[in-house]
Amino acid sequence: MHKDLVRQLGYANLDTRLKRISDHMSHSLRAMYRNLQMDTEPNWYLVLFIVREQPNVSVMEIAERLKFTHQSVMTITNKMIDKGYLKSEKDKIDKRKTIFKLTEKAENNLPLFTKIWEIGKKVMLELLDQNIEIMEHLERLEANLHKASFGERIAEELKKNPL
């Protein structure tokens, strides 16, 4: 039996561990949506939440709120348009700007999405044994990475301590 190398490496491999957890959660959510016969993706709820809260929101505004790249938001929103959850149009004032609204399909599914989100929060707390201390650590990690990226920090250390 092989040991779990990712776990064995501990905090030094945090990015891989977080990705693995994220992938596992996303995969299980996709399976749940399929079982519920819903044609959605796990990360769509973020965009649905924003567009529900602020109709006529732009790609750039969504990207800013989520701290995602413009391209990532375009990929998500294009899939949502293809599946009939969003409609897009050009802003009346700035024709370069694409804005989004929820479709009737999205509006009709909002009660189910909301229920899934609420249950998801409850389940997450259970998974964390009611201890959300991890959020403080993630806040600190994100703030420090905002000051200088992981790669930048490693490159800086290499300059200080060359081979």
C-alpha atoms as a printed R data frame, in Angstrom:
    type eleno elety resid chain resno       x      y       z
1   ATOM     1    CA   MET     A     1   0.000  0.000   0.000
2   ATOM     2    CA   HIS     A     2   1.338  3.412  -0.981
3   ATOM     3    CA   LYS     A     3   1.407  6.320   1.418
4   ATOM     4    CA   ASP     A     4  -0.304  9.567   0.474
5   ATOM     5    CA   LEU     A     5   2.617 11.707  -0.689
6   ATOM     6    CA   VAL     A     6   0.553 14.904  -0.724
7   ATOM     7    CA   ARG     A     7  -0.346 14.439   2.952
8   ATOM     8    CA   GLN     A     8   3.166 13.330   3.784
9   ATOM     9    CA   LEU     A     9   4.624 16.568   2.415
10  ATOM    10    CA   GLY     A    10   2.331 18.569   4.714
11  ATOM    11    CA   TYR     A    11   2.104 22.356   4.552
12  ATOM    12    CA   ALA     A    12   4.866 22.547   1.929
13  ATOM    13    CA   ASN     A    13   2.392 21.110  -0.578
14  ATOM    14    CA   LEU     A    14  -0.646 23.114   0.513
15  ATOM    15    CA   ASP     A    15  -1.545 24.220  -3.027
16  ATOM    16    CA   THR     A    16  -1.857 20.613  -4.201
17  ATOM    17    CA   ARG     A    17  -3.817 19.629  -1.106
18  ATOM    18    CA   LEU     A    18  -6.294 22.502  -1.584
19  ATOM    19    CA   LYS     A    19  -6.629 21.641  -5.291
20  ATOM    20    CA   ARG     A    20  -7.261 17.999  -4.473
21  ATOM    21    CA   ILE     A    21  -9.961 18.918  -1.951
22  ATOM    22    CA   SER     A    22 -11.499 21.377  -4.413
23  ATOM    23    CA   ASP     A    23 -11.492 18.801  -7.222
24  ATOM    24    CA   HIS     A    24 -13.092 16.187  -4.979
25  ATOM    25    CA   MET     A    25 -15.821 18.591  -3.877
26  ATOM    26    CA   SER     A    26 -16.490 19.785  -7.437
27  ATOM    27    CA   HIS     A    27 -16.682 16.218  -8.732
28  ATOM    28    CA   SER     A    28 -19.184 15.233  -6.037
29  ATOM    29    CA   LEU     A    29 -21.269 18.355  -6.719
30  ATOM    30    CA   ARG     A    30 -21.356 17.591 -10.453
31  ATOM    31    CA   ALA     A    31 -22.574 14.074  -9.623
32  ATOM    32    CA   MET     A    32 -25.227 15.505  -7.286
33  ATOM    33    CA   TYR     A    33 -26.431 17.935  -9.978
34  ATOM    34    CA   ARG     A    34 -26.594 15.074 -12.503
35  ATOM    35    CA   ASN     A    35 -28.620 12.987 -10.046
36  ATOM    36    CA   LEU     A    36 -30.984 15.928  -9.606
37  ATOM    37    CA   GLN     A    37 -31.122 16.240 -13.419
38  ATOM    38    CA   MET     A    38 -29.731 19.770 -13.247
39  ATOM    39    CA   ASP     A    39 -27.484 20.953 -16.074
40  ATOM    40    CA   THR     A    40 -25.276 23.171 -13.932
41  ATOM    41    CA   GLU     A    41 -21.682 23.375 -12.775
42  ATOM    42    CA   PRO     A    42 -20.493 23.822  -9.165
43  ATOM    43    CA   ASN     A    43 -19.020 27.315  -9.637
44  ATOM    44    CA   TRP     A    44 -22.108 28.763 -11.345
45  ATOM    45    CA   TYR     A    45 -23.807 29.596  -8.063
46  ATOM    46    CA   LEU     A    46 -21.314 32.425  -7.544
47  ATOM    47    CA   VAL     A    47 -22.326 34.112 -10.797
48  ATOM    48    CA   LEU     A    48 -26.037 33.407 -10.225
49  ATOM    49    CA   PHE     A    49 -25.751 34.977  -6.786
50  ATOM    50    CA   ILE     A    50 -24.114 38.129  -8.159
51  ATOM    51    CA   VAL     A    51 -26.474 38.528 -11.135
52  ATOM    52    CA   ARG     A    52 -29.511 37.911  -8.914
53  ATOM    53    CA   GLU     A    53 -28.231 40.570  -6.518
54  ATOM    54    CA   GLN     A    54 -27.216 43.011  -9.270
55  ATOM    55    CA   PRO     A    55 -28.941 42.593 -12.662
56  ATOM    56    CA   ASN     A    56 -27.061 44.190 -15.568
57  ATOM    57    CA   VAL     A    57 -23.725 43.408 -13.941
58  ATOM    58    CA   SER     A    58 -20.725 43.340 -16.290
59  ATOM    59    CA   VAL     A    59 -18.029 40.723 -16.814
60  ATOM    60    CA   MET     A    60 -15.459 43.020 -15.207
61  ATOM    61    CA   GLU     A    61 -17.661 43.615 -12.163
62  ATOM    62    CA   ILE     A    62 -18.174 39.864 -11.697
63  ATOM    63    CA   ALA     A    63 -14.438 39.255 -12.124
64  ATOM    64    CA   GLU     A    64 -13.648 41.940  -9.553
65  ATOM    65    CA   ARG     A    65 -16.125 40.572  -6.995
66  ATOM    66    CA   LEU     A    66 -14.890 37.003  -7.374
67  ATOM    67    CA   LYS     A    67 -11.212 37.918  -7.853
68  ATOM    68    CA   PHE     A    68 -11.270 35.758 -11.000
69  ATOM    69    CA   THR     A    69  -9.708 36.651 -14.325
70  ATOM    70    CA   HIS     A    70 -11.853 38.224 -17.029
71  ATOM    71    CA   GLN     A    71 -11.274 35.093 -19.130
72  ATOM    72    CA   SER     A    72 -12.450 32.760 -16.329
73  ATOM    73    CA   VAL     A    73 -15.661 34.748 -15.946
74  ATOM    74    CA   MET     A    74 -16.200 34.716 -19.716
75  ATOM    75    CA   THR     A    75 -15.780 30.937 -19.779
76  ATOM    76    CA   ILE     A    76 -18.291 30.459 -16.953
77  ATOM    77    CA   THR     A    77 -20.841 32.937 -18.300
78  ATOM    78    CA   ASN     A    78 -20.628 31.547 -21.845
79  ATOM    79    CA   LYS     A    79 -21.443 28.068 -20.534
80  ATOM    80    CA   MET     A    80 -24.299 29.509 -18.480
81  ATOM    81    CA   ILE     A    81 -25.664 31.274 -21.564
82  ATOM    82    CA   ASP     A    82 -25.397 28.036 -23.574
83  ATOM    83    CA   LYS     A    83 -27.391 26.193 -20.886
84  ATOM    84    CA   GLY     A    84 -30.005 28.952 -20.720
85  ATOM    85    CA   TYR     A    85 -29.279 30.390 -17.250
86  ATOM    86    CA   LEU     A    86 -27.995 33.799 -18.341
87  ATOM    87    CA   LYS     A    87 -28.692 36.228 -21.124
88  ATOM    88    CA   SER     A    88 -26.167 38.797 -22.198
89  ATOM    89    CA   GLU     A    89 -26.403 42.086 -24.002
90  ATOM    90    CA   LYS     A    90 -24.243 45.084 -24.678
91  ATOM    91    CA   ASP     A    91 -24.482 47.958 -22.239
92  ATOM    92    CA   LYS     A    92 -26.550 50.821 -23.669
93  ATOM    93    CA   ILE     A    93 -23.967 53.436 -22.655
94  ATOM    94    CA   ASP     A    94 -20.698 51.542 -23.192
95  ATOM    95    CA   LYS     A    95 -21.122 49.138 -26.132
96  ATOM    96    CA   ARG     A    96 -17.816 47.420 -25.274
97  ATOM    97    CA   LYS     A    97 -19.309 46.237 -21.999
98  ATOM    98    CA   THR     A    98 -21.273 42.962 -21.810
99  ATOM    99    CA   ILE     A    99 -23.920 42.798 -19.079
100 ATOM   100    CA   PHE     A   100 -25.892 39.851 -17.751
101 ATOM   101    CA   LYS     A   101 -29.384 39.094 -16.552
102 ATOM   102    CA   LEU     A   102 -30.936 35.897 -15.253
103 ATOM   103    CA   THR     A   103 -33.184 33.998 -17.635
104 ATOM   104    CA   GLU     A   104 -36.588 32.626 -16.762
105 ATOM   105    CA   LYS     A   105 -34.944 29.200 -16.377
106 ATOM   106    CA   ALA     A   106 -32.537 30.617 -13.787
107 ATOM   107    CA   GLU     A   107 -35.336 32.451 -11.959
108 ATOM   108    CA   ASN     A   108 -37.424 29.263 -11.871
109 ATOM   109    CA   ASN     A   109 -34.487 27.284 -10.472
110 ATOM   110    CA   LEU     A   110 -33.435 29.894  -7.884
111 ATOM   111    CA   PRO     A   111 -35.507 28.322  -5.066
112 ATOM   112    CA   LEU     A   112 -33.751 24.976  -5.599
113 ATOM   113    CA   PHE     A   113 -30.334 26.639  -5.947
114 ATOM   114    CA   THR     A   114 -30.981 28.599  -2.754
115 ATOM   115    CA   LYS     A   115 -31.957 25.445  -0.899
116 ATOM   116    CA   ILE     A   116 -28.833 23.666  -2.156
117 ATOM   117    CA   TRP     A   117 -26.653 26.648  -1.068
118 ATOM   118    CA   GLU     A   118 -28.217 26.704   2.398
119 ATOM   119    CA   ILE     A   119 -27.811 22.953   2.850
120 ATOM   120    CA   GLY     A   120 -24.265 23.256   1.472
121 ATOM   121    CA   LYS     A   121 -23.381 25.786   4.199
122 ATOM   122    CA   LYS     A   122 -24.754 23.422   6.849
123 ATOM   123    CA   VAL     A   123 -22.859 20.449   5.396
124 ATOM   124    CA   MET     A   124 -19.632 22.470   5.207
125 ATOM   125    CA   LEU     A   125 -19.922 23.319   8.895
126 ATOM   126    CA   GLU     A   126 -20.427 19.617   9.637
127 ATOM   127    CA   LEU     A   127 -17.373 18.727   7.529
128 ATOM   128    CA   LEU     A   128 -15.373 21.269   9.534
129 ATOM   129    CA   ASP     A   129 -16.756 19.954  12.851
130 ATOM   130    CA   GLN     A   130 -18.275 23.417  13.422
131 ATOM   131    CA   ASN     A   131 -14.773 24.949  13.514
132 ATOM   132    CA   ILE     A   132 -14.315 27.673  10.895
133 ATOM   133    CA   GLU     A   133 -10.856 28.702  12.063
134 ATOM   134    CA   ILE     A   134  -9.568 27.671   8.644
135 ATOM   135    CA   MET     A   135 -11.186 30.808   7.227
136 ATOM   136    CA   GLU     A   136  -8.857 33.018   9.292
137 ATOM   137    CA   HIS     A   137  -5.867 31.098   7.965
138 ATOM   138    CA   LEU     A   138  -7.107 31.412   4.392
139 ATOM   139    CA   GLU     A   139  -7.641 35.169   4.868
140 ATOM   140    CA   ARG     A   140  -4.072 35.547   6.093
141 ATOM   141    CA   LEU     A   141  -2.737 33.363   3.262
142 ATOM   142    CA   GLU     A   142  -4.612 35.361   0.598
143 ATOM   143    CA   ALA     A   143  -3.516 38.698   2.094
144 ATOM   144    CA   ASN     A   144   0.126 37.609   2.154
145 ATOM   145    CA   LEU     A   145  -0.066 36.241  -1.401
146 ATOM   146    CA   HIS     A   146  -1.536 39.562  -2.506
147 ATOM   147    CA   LYS     A   147   1.612 41.301  -1.215
148 ATOM   148    CA   ALA     A   148   3.900 38.912  -3.105
149 ATOM   149    CA   SER     A   149   3.042 35.696  -4.932
150 ATOM   150    CA   PHE     A   150   4.282 32.267  -3.959
151 ATOM   151    CA   GLY     A   151   6.536 32.156  -7.025
152 ATOM   152    CA   GLU     A   152   7.895 35.649  -6.377
153 ATOM   153    CA   ARG     A   153   8.760 34.700  -2.816
154 ATOM   154    CA   ILE     A   154  10.579 31.535  -3.893
155 ATOM   155    CA   ALA     A   155  12.513 33.464  -6.580
156 ATOM   156    CA   GLU     A   156  13.507 36.059  -3.970
157 ATOM   157    CA   GLU     A   157  14.792 33.340  -1.637
158 ATOM   158    CA   LEU     A   158  16.745 31.783  -4.507
159 ATOM   159    CA   LYS     A   159  18.439 35.149  -5.108
160 ATOM   160    CA   LYS     A   160  19.432 35.299  -1.431
161 ATOM   161    CA   ASN     A   161  20.631 31.676  -1.369
162 ATOM   162    CA   PRO     A   162  21.844 30.637  -4.856
163 ATOM   163    CA   LEU     A   163  23.109 27.103  -5.495
